[in-house]
């Protein structure tokens, strides 16, 4: 009797293993088993099928161990994973590895370390104690090393248990404690359970009034609460010190015990109601109507029109039917704000899932959803939340559906969360709402052609006026010497006025660091990264030059490395330079920066956003993180310091992205009763895209772009598949990419561009070439992909090209 399993390796097929009759009866697809693979390695594999057909090409090995008592993955999930693997041209093993939290897939190479913050080592078996003891003598240990002193079959289950108890942690992740899982409780010792013994006890404590007071407080709380009392809550309510409790514990009057608590608990606010305006109510009813006739509805609502309130009403309606809801967001930063609003309304029916949570917290959400009677009805998350085990999904809301961050870049599977969500909804027979103030051209085209429903909301909440947009011609301002650093006189006067009124300012510059490069004014030399084909970005506060691709950094040079001249100058500007300029211009104001460098910690977003919301910060400078649907009621001025950076990108979506970015950033201004204003600084004020932003004309931008894309064979009329080839030797890569291009051209008879060098043609000492395949909507997509797979297989079979790495981006 046999089972087919998926391994967490980049392998495109399932593998067959031998099981005995008892195991065969017990195993259900979706359970995990430990299997040997290769000579010495073993992996956590997932069962996808059981049958009685022996493999023909190899002899099936026996499984080592069963891990689960019930499936941890649903049949719909497995079906969805196979679709992802075939559509995005990656392996099923890569999808499996990406889908499960790392704590659920242990491998021989998994590196473990002790959790320093935990000292409680009771309730562990002798074998588990051996693992913990080994970690007292070394900082980390791999599963392969544990095998040396513990039988192979036991390991995974033992380690899994230690991970759940919080005694071990997987080392790849930076661990931060969110909330303790074990909470300390107190109870009165059983020896004082009768009224007589209690009376005696109180009499003996006459000389210890504080301890007597503590016991009386305990009875009061127990009478009111009628539930277990945690030590923290007890000390808070009784107003006593730890020493009093310690004395009672030493006398064995009180006993301590621990209860398992959910790490993340959301509190519902009593009396929190949401009232929809007339326009919102109409929109809500229109979306409901559209979802009757369409599987997907595109909700095009201007910024600050109150899309979140409409989502809340749609979510409420769905969970009242007993179904689950997935709310997808493009950025972790957005979950912070939205969680507060949803938790106030839905309380602990919410779970949050994203990479800033540690393994244990993510496993907890996974396990909650597996329970059929789970209280968790709403999951808020970024693209990885698509992989969760929903049992009864009724609605998926994709907020800010136009965002580029929904597309996974590396590693595989390189999926687009919006498209994958629509397929997942179809498998669950659920509905999808795509929401955005600036929808992607593909989604809007689908809505126009009748494939999706379309609902438009043009009014802001409470009829708040859209912000006024002012264009500033930088050529003219520099010519007239009316610039102070990177600020025009007009922007500065508006900033002074805004701050004088006690309001806040957002400034947008889509470059981090102090300046993109340093140049020698004598010979023109620019310091480059030794491993990548890019200039090094200068960071003033660290006084270093850093590469944004490989992380290489060096101290800022004192002289030119080519001609030894001391005349070095910084060129261009990033958020760090803007921050320093502002501190000189507004020395008495609170200024903060929000970019990848300032939001690395787990709670960094929360701290920054809370401080800004509470008006502890007057001016916030940021990169595109600011453009993601954040809601601040005191912001009345938004400044875009250089719009041309966004427009001049070598990418067919550059104008669409620039329009979306500028419209979204502009939408942060004047969201409540005060009128907002937006200042856009540019060298090219007559550019079509900038004029479309000034007029807030999405349809004009859409029509212009759709005309261009039809002419030049781009989505939504053609699907794009990009092949990226990488190798350390330039000549070999050039030869290999040309071979691949020629074979593809001969076999496919489709428009194929390349092989070309991208703008950055070397990263981490590997040269890069790209080939772009354009597949018309009229041709059979799966047949084309099969041909492509065959060509790639034959490419790998050529010995001299085997070392060339090929990555595939579908819907590039």
Buried (B, 14 or more C-beta within 10 A) or exposed (E): BBBBBBBBBEBEEBBBBBBEEEBBEEBEBBBBBBBBBEEEBBBBBBBBEBEEEEEEEEEBEEBBBBBBEEBBBBEBBBBBBBBBBBBBBBBBBBBBBBBBBBBBBBBBEBBBBBBEEBEEBEEBEEBBEBBBEBBEEEEEBBBBBBBEEBEBEBBBBBBBBBBBBBBBBBBEBEBEBBEEBEBBBBEBBEEBEEEEEBEEBEEEBEEBEBBBBBBEBBEEBBEEEEEEBBBEBBBEBBEBEEEBBEBBBEBEBBBEEBEEEBBBEBEEEEEEEBEBBEBBEBBBEBBBEBBEEBBBBBBBBBBBBBBBBBBBBBBBBBBEEEBBBBBBBBBBBBBBBBBBBBBBBBBBBBBBBBEBBBBBBBBBBBBBBBEEEBEBBBBBBBBBBBBBBBBBBBBBBBBBBBBBBBBBEEEBBBBBBBBBBBBBBBBBEBBBBBBBBBBBBBBBBBBBEEBBBBBBBEBBBEEBEBBBBBBBBBEEBEEEEBBEBBBBBBBBEBBEEBBEEEBBBBBBBBBBBBBBBBBBEBEEBBBBBEBBBBBBBBBBEBEBBBBBBBEBBEEBBEEBEEEEEEEBEBEBBBBBBBBBBBEEBBEEBBBBBBBEBBBEEBEBBBBBBBBBBEBEBBBBBBBBBBBBBBBBBBBBBBBBBBBBBBBEEEEBBBBBBBBBBBBBBBBBBBBBEBEBBBBBBBBBBEBBBBBBBBEBBBEBBBEBBBEEBEEEBBBBBBBBBBBBBBBEEEEBBBBBBBBBBEBBBEEBEBBBBBBEBBEEBBBBEBBBBBBBBBBEEEEEBEEBBEBBBEBBEBBEEEEEBEEBEBBBBBBB
